Amino acid sequence: MSDNIVRKGTVKLGAGAQIDDHIVLGHREDGSLVIGDRARIRSGSVIYSDVVVGNDFKTGHHVLVREKTVIGDRVLVGTNSVIDGHCTVGSNVSIQTGVYITAYTTIEDDVFLGPCAVTTNDKYMQVGASLRGPTIKKGARIGANSTILPGIVIGEGAVVGSGAVVTHDVPPYTTVAGNPARKLEKKTG
């Protein structure tokens, strides 16, 4: 580990952690950060205090993980992605390049978020509004450049097509696409 790492507060790194140069671990002297075994954190990344990360965590470059976030095992967070705090991310989750996970989002196990997918939490776009992120259930697949509006639930095993704007809950094992996202019907014949 390099001397070119900023650490604030209590930082606990698991066995076999590989930490590049130009990393910030923790943001408060009175905070704590726990990162599990075999982490690989690439240059330019910032992980705030009051974050708990499981084993086999991997980042691309310039990843930001904000406070009060819990991340499971075997999670990949791609280059230039942001997890904006007060979030829960399950295990076996793949967050591709440029994804924005808004505060108060829940992502369950085995979820895939394609490049530049965006979640939102502010229905009225005003300061002081009540924030409510979406919930993405187990095994869901979110396509590149899709947008999920506040409070939406993406059901277990559901698929959101690339570029979709999700304005309503998506039932389990359903595929939606478009703007606004609509259920794709199976063609017969």
N, C-alpha and C positions, 0 to 999 in steps of 0.2 A: 504494500500500500504506500502511496506517495505522501510526501509532506505537503503537497499542494491540494489538500482537502480541508474544507472548513467544517469544523464540528462544533455544534453548540448543544449544551445540555448533555444528557446521558445518551450515548449511542452504543447499542449492543449489536455487533455483527456476528452472524453465525459462522461456523467452520467453513473454510474454503471460499469465502467471499472475495470477489475480484472487483476492486473499485478503481476506476480510471482517475486521471488528474482532473482538476477543475470541477469538483463535485462539492455540493453543500449538503451536509447531513445534519438535520435539526435547524431550527430557526430561533429557539428561545433557550436561554441558559437554564431555566427551570423546567424544561420539557424533556421528554424521552422519546427515543426512536428505537424500534426493534426490527431487525432484518434477519430473516432465517438463513439457514445453511445454503451454500453454493450460489449466492446471489452474484449477478454480473451487472454492474451499474456503470454505464458508459458516460464519457465526458460531457460536461455541460448540464448534467442532471441535478435537480434540487429536490430533496425529500424533507418535508417539514417535520417538526416535532409532533408528538402525539399521533404517530403512525405505527401500525404493526403490519409487518409483511412476512408472509410464510416462506417456505423453502423454495429454491430453484426459481427465484424471481429474476427476470431479465429485462433490461431497458435498452432502447436505442439511445441516441444522443439527444440531449436537451429535453429530457422528460421532467415534468413537474408533478409532484404528488403533494397535495396540501393536507393540512392538519385534520385530525379526527377521522382518518381513513383506515380501514382494515382490508388487507389484501390476502387472499388465500395462497395456496401452493401452486407452483408451475404456472405462473402468470407472466405473460410477455406484454410490455408496454412499449409501443413503437416510437421511433424518433419523432420529436416535436409534439408529443401527446401530452394532454393535461388531465389530471384527475383532481377536480377542484374542491376537495375537502368534504368531510362529513359523508363519505361514500363507503359502501361495502362492495367489494369485488370478491367473488367466489374463487374456486380453484379451477385450473385448466382453462383459463380465459386468455384469449388472444385479442389484444387491442392494437390494431395496426397503426401505421404512420399517420400523424396529424389528427388523431381522434380527440374530441373534447368531451369529457365526462363532467357534466355540471354538478355542483354541490347537491347533496341529498339524493344521489342516485344509488339504486341497488342493482347490482349485476350478479346473477346467480352463477353456478358452476357451468362449465363447458360452453360458454358463450363466445362467439366470434363477432368482432366489430371491425368492419372494413375501413380502408383508408378514408380519412377526413369525415367520418361519421360524427354527428353532433347531437348531444342531448341538451335539453333546455329545462329550466325550472321556474321561470318567472312569467306566469300567464298574462300579467297586466303590464309588464315592462316598466315598472316604476320602483323608485327607491322605497324601501320599507314594506314592500309587498311580501306576503307569505310565500316562501319558496318551497316547491315540491318537485323533486326530480322524478324521472321515470323509473319503472321497475322492469328489468329485462330478465325473464325467467330462464330456467335451466335449458341449455341446448339451443337457444335462439341464435339466429344468424342475421346480422345487420349488414346490409350492403354498403359499398363505398358511397360517400357523399349523401347519405340519408340523414334526415333530421327527425328527431323524436321530440314531440312537444311535452310540456310539463304534466306530470302526474299520469302519463300513459303507462299501461301495462302491456308489455309484449309477452304473449303467452309462451309456455314451454314448447320448444321445438319449432316455433314460428320462424318464418323467413320474411325479411323486409328487403325488397329489391333496391338496387343501387339508385340513388337519386330520389327515393321516396320521401314524402313529407307525411309523417304519421300523426294524424290529428285525433284518432280514436283508438281505444284498446284493440289489440290484435289477439283473437282467440288462439288457443294452443293449436299447433300443427297446421297453421294457416299461412299461406303466402300472400303478401300484399305488395303492391307496386303503384307508382304514380304520385301525382300531386293534385288533390290529397290522395293518400294511399288507399287503395281499394282492394278487396279480395280478388285474386285471380281465380277464375273458374276453369275447371278442367274441360278441355274440348273433347267431344265424343265424335265417333264416326270415322 
